[in-house]
Amino acid sequence: MKHPFLHALLRLPRHSGVLAVSGSLLLLALPIVAMWGGQAWVRILDFAILYVFLALGLNIVVGFAGLLDLGYIAFYAVGAYTYALLASPHLGLHLPFWVILPCGAMLACLFGVLLGAPTLRLRGDYLAIVTLGFGEIIRIFLNNLNAPLNITNGAQGINLIDPIAIGAFKLSGRTDIWVYSLNGPQKYYYLLLLLCTGVVVINFRLQHSRIGRAWQAIREDEIAARAVGINTRNMKLLAFAMGASFGGVAGGVYSAMQGFISPESFALNESIMVLAMVVLGGMGHIPGVILGAVLLAVLPEALRFGVVPVQQVLFGKVLVDPESLRMLIFGLALVLVMRFRPAGLWPSPERQRELAEAKS
Amino acid sequence: MDTFLQQLINGLVQGSIYALVALGYTMVYGIMGLINFAHGEVVMIGTMVAITVIGMLTNLGVPVGLAAVLALLAAMLVCMALGWSLERIAYRPLRHAPRLTPLITAIGMSIVLQNLAMIIWSRNYLIFPRIIEKTSHEIGGAYFSNVQVLIVLLAVASMAGLLLLIYRTRLGMAMRAASQNPQVARLMGVNVDRVIAAAFIIGSAMGALAGFMVGSYYEVAHYQMGFMLGLKAFTAAVLGGIGNLAGAMAGGLLLGIIEALGAGYIGDLTGGFLGSHYQDIFAFVVLIVVLMFRPSGLFGEQTGERA
């Protein structure tokens, strides 16, 4: 064991050091390799990591604690709008990011508790529909809070949002490092990678902690959990709050990276997309969730590049609108994966065992 | 006073449409415990088929009234077939899968149907042809049209029909048995697979009727119209106590009325700070408030938690 600290930190099996080192080298080199395919691919990578971040946040709520949340994107929206309002010409404020990101996280956390508190008594599907309603309420407010007092600038959204900057070093635009010139999306990639590594570590640490085991107990049987002395109310609130704060941070970074946000980016579809990542990958299993997020973030984009040439080869012309075709394929993929891998693509070993037992 | 009456009428019409759609959700949920997210899309396809059939028939010289009836039948048939195949292809193989799996499948089917509709019927708003000459009537300072009356009457008639089916026929008895306990119902000789298929088919037929009504009420249709409608209808079903037929009807009507009254009065209540574009909020606010105090819905059974 060369890195006992790292192993203890992540509770990884032994001899995974080589794998980890080569994996991280690959991740570090990825944006430079992707640049050969054009900046669009680097942006796709950025979004893939952002979605991993979001999916891991939602995984705390849905995967660990078993609370079905269909309004998760609301917290993302809260974080994004916090950043946009505090760092754009819209209100004339330009605070630095290390003030805003924690603010966004805290505000999202507060919203998480606000949503969690009244819904503690609700069972699975009722909770789903209430969280969904909450997400819609947030979106409708963002859409309409431009009159009589212009707070969110309504459907037009907010633009010219400041990039994340440390002194004179900005994450947007080009920076020359030795011989290589890094562009904006590449720099955001590294920031996102750093943040995401943090979330992965937190997720792993949480899973096997006292808190993680309490969540698991609540997920499997709430009454039994209460009977063995778990404070189910506080634990559920904690899950909501933690998931929400991660969403808030992700939203802030998204805001800074895009430079423009509008309520349209926080529609129900996005919540559903993040939930689909968690479930498709394998609920509660961290590597599975990461796989699900990367797949669902990259697949629609890859289809965008694929469907036009394929149609031209098959029919000689573009027969069907590529946008709807790629969403059609995406929907079918969801249905098929669930049909043949009902526990997700990469479920945790315990879950697989349970499923096998249930079948026999 | 006339704002009140006017919004009450509008809410009643909108609410009876919600109620019809909500029945589709609640029947399926009552038996399988599944949120059939694709149900809103089934409603949308009903509207689209009706538009196409009316257009085709009137082009052939069929009088518009007859064309409308045939179009409604066609829409119902297509939706029933669609509902049946959804259950057969997408949901039945997942009967024993983890709980969230069929939910993701339903979301996937919803995406598929929406995009299929976009490929077939384009991404434009379609005009729903006017079937009968609209006449307006006054009552106590509020106005209502003959179309609104027809919608409410048709909705009430079909709901009465559904209640008769559920409480007076063998199939209905089987459905009630299956929703109480599928395993025991199976032991008693109920073919649960058939009952579930029937729930999907009946729900889809009511959805098609609702789609036809929405189309003729607003006179437009769009491939994304099913989503919000489905969402509101599901909210209505939860409001009434999901799995409960009468609850879905009451929940639908209630939701429609609350929404209409809320939209009519919110400007006055908040001194003009919030306007009627906040209409969509009411559905969800009411839902959250009701569930806070009655977690199983207004008319849901107060079942103890099962360990």
Interface residues (C-beta under 8 A of the other chain):
Chain A: V62 L68 P118 T119 R121 L122 R123 G124 D125 Y126 A128 I129 V130 L132 G133 F134 E136 I137 I140 F141 N143 N144 A147 P148 D221 E222 I223 A224 L268 I272 L275 A276 V279 L280 M283 V320 D321 S324 L325 M327 L328 F330 G331 L332 A333 L334 V335 M338 R339 P342 A343 R351 L355 A358 K359
Chain B: Y29 G33 I35 A90 P93 L94 H96 A97 P98 R99 L100 T101 P102 L103 I104 T105 I107 G108 M109 S110 I111 V112 Q114 N115 L116 M118 I119 R123 F227 L231 F234 T235 V238 I242 G272 F273 L274 G275 H277 Y278 D280 I281 A283 F284 V285 L287 I288 L291 M292 P295 S296 E305 A307
